Every structure is written in structure tokens, then in C-alpha cells.
């Protein structure tokens, strides 16, 4: 998430716009946060000589659909060169911006335990100028709520939670994310919810690259030292799932920037994913055994008793390797009178937790995702997330409808 200082020091991410092209997309966003505190960054270099692909077949065989090859060629991208490191070229002219432009060929083996562990928070300067015009309804700043460690194994206690990894010009980045239900594929969802700034750089850039989701990352809650010697199966016990399509809000693409609160009320994104090397043929939901419904009729603050935010905070004092949660009664935060008012809760989670799910119990007594971590102060203490309404539903429906019956 991004941070902004007085009157708010906020961390957050940005949202990218809805996809309209029939081509699989991927967007990675990381720290469009005034001082990014919810996304983390590290070395952008890839290790080894991985193979690339946008689709995975059976028995681990990875193939590239012809339409993806053609789309790459349209943008002057040679697949072999791309997988051998050409993706690291962030030249302005080569940084694909439009929703229809982004292509995310799988680079098998790119996300190894070292790259995942070393993803850090890209520190950025803070600019509070764009928060001075708050004319909406903002409740008093909540008291900090200490984040509580989720008990391992995470798969038993928060099976929908995981990490989103991606590459940006600043390096290797990380956010948090949630497996969500897909009404078009009941019980077999391949959809993941995260923040818009975890997929797209907003108005100053384009789509991030090599987006992948790892459910139940570090499932046994090992410490940093132990994680230096783990196998890929220990770091990612349920596999690495690459985004073959990503959608985010038009507002994020148009307004998202490296500083300030612009776009935060629309800072959400939906990924459709597939296993890196084909997998067992099971969907993501079948693999992890659970997925949360999304509530697009987000209740007003007075009607919410409490909200639970879940994520992998990575900025100090956290190490990014463990899953935490905060629970608090939400208040309201308005950045601009013309934008929807956001939820805000007390929470000490820091950078890396961006994109993590906010969960509330519905009228049916069952948990549902109602928001995601977007912004928070540089010195921690509270988090804010967008209320999910018609814009979020349009993004969600666009992804679901594209993969109906698949």
C-alpha cells in the first residue's frame, strides 16, 4: 500500500482499468503509494534460464497459444528474447499501458524461493499535497490495533489468503491477495482479488510484468532465516499460479500516481490465474479448498460491526514472510468529496499487506470479501480500503464472463 503524510500519511496501490481485449493480460502493481508500504520490491533480475509460456498443458508441458504469439509480435516482442530477459526493458515506449496491450507469458521457474523471499518494499518520497482537499465525510483517526499473527498452518486458518508477486521498474514486488468465488464456475474458481496498484502503475506508467499468485505462502510460518533454505514446495505448497488475465478500474489507470491518494477509492483488481506447469487439472479453488464470495453491496459504516483485514506485511517491524490480521470496527475516510468514501480501520500492518482481503460477516452469517487494503500511514496505525460497488462489480464480471465454462 502507499503512504502519504499529513494530513494523512498513506500507503496504497493503484487500480488498473477493465480489460476489453480478448487477449490474456497481466498487471502488476506495487507501490503506487506515496511511500509504498503495502507493496514490496527487490531485485528485478531473474535467475536461471526459465522457459516461457502463456498457457499450460498437461503433465507440466507449457505451450504458447497462437493468439498470444501474434499479440507479442504486434508489439515487437520476441518470445524467446522476452523469456531470456527482454521483459526487464522498461523503456517508456515498451511499457504497455492499455488494458488490451498487456501480455503475460509464463516464465517457468522465475518465481523461485529466493526471488519470492527477497521481494521488498520500494521506499518512495511522500507528497501530502493531494490530500489537502478532503471535503467528504471522515471520522476521527482510529486507534492503532496491533496486528495478530495468523496461526499456522495458514491453509487451515486462512486458506483463501496468499501473495501476489510481480516485476516493476523498481524491482521485484509483492502484495497480498485473496481467492474469490466465480459465479460462472461454481466451486472451480480461478479468480484472485487484490489491489489495483498491484497490477498497474496508474497514470504514470503501464502494466507490471510476471504477475503470479502464491496461495498459503510459507504455510508453516517459518522465519526469515529458515526461509533462506526452503524448497519451492515449502515456500509455495499449493503452487505458483500465473495471471493470464487481469482487470482493474478505469479510474486507477487514469488517476493512479506515485504519490498521494488519487484513485484509492477505486484501487481494486481481479486476476484470472492458471498453474505454472499445468498442475493436476484442478482449479485454484479446488486446490486450496476454499474461496470467498465478494459483496458488491458493501454496507455503510454504521451497519458494520467489524472488518478483518488479512495480509503479509513486509516493512519493518515485519519481515514479509508471515501472515497477519487485524480486526476493528470501521470508520469513514474521504479523500475527495467527488469520490466514494472508503472504509478505515486501526491496524499496524505495513507495506506488503496491500491488496489483502477485508472480510465481514454478511446478513446470512457467512464471511464475504468487502474491500482490500489500499492505503495507510507511513508510520502505520491504520489502513483504508475501497467500498466495493458497481465499478468493482464491472471489473469482476468482466473477468468472470471471459472465462465462463473454462
Buried (B, 14 or more C-beta within 10 A) or exposed (E): BBBBBEEBBBBBBBBBBBBEBEBBBBBBBBBBBBBBBBBBBBBBEBEEEBBBBBBBEEEEEBEBBEEBBEBBEEEEBEBEEBBBBEBBEBEEEEBBBBBBBBBBBBBBBBBBBBBBBBBBBBBBEBBBEBBEEBEBEBEEBBEBBEBEEBEBBBBEBBBBBBBBBBBBBBBBBBBBBBBBBBBBBEEBBBBBBBBBBBBBBBBEBBBBBBBBBBBBBBBEBBEEEEBEEBEBEBBBBBBBBBBBBBBBBBBBBBBBBBBBBBBBBBBBBBBBBBBBBBBEEEBBBBBBEBBBBBBBEBBEBEEBEEBBBBBBBBBEEBBBBBBBBBBBBBBBBBBBEEBBBBBBBBBBBBBBBBBBBBBBBEEEEEBBBBBBBBBBBBEBBBBBBBBBBEBBBBBBBBBBEBBEEE
